[in-house]
């Protein structure tokens, strides 16, 4: 089977944002809609792994590989200016928010100083996923 998808290649050499989120097929479309419609970004890099924040907190090979990709690909080739660390919170909201902030603190120490890091999370509500940006 062959499949061809129309792909309008942009002349731009950069995109403004890298989104790093939890890998969960239930959330993928909603996460993309949040970034596009909620935040207003049409172009962005998108990295997704299970339990991304916990992986950063463990400070193991995952964190090193993630940092390498951010610096070499998203920053080096795509010239991102902002990084959105997006997590899905299902319970223990206060603890999850604390983990997000700690993950940001770890990333800030190892990424370029002019890269803005934004924290956000989603949580289930009776009407769908609610996305909250942490100030």
Secondary structure by P-SEA (a helix, b strand, c coil): ccccccccccccccccbbbbbccccccaaaaaaaaaccccccbbbbbbbcaaaaaaaaccaaaaaaaaaaaccccccccccbbbbbbbbccaaaaaaaaaaaaaaaaaacccccbbbbbbccccccccbbbbbcc
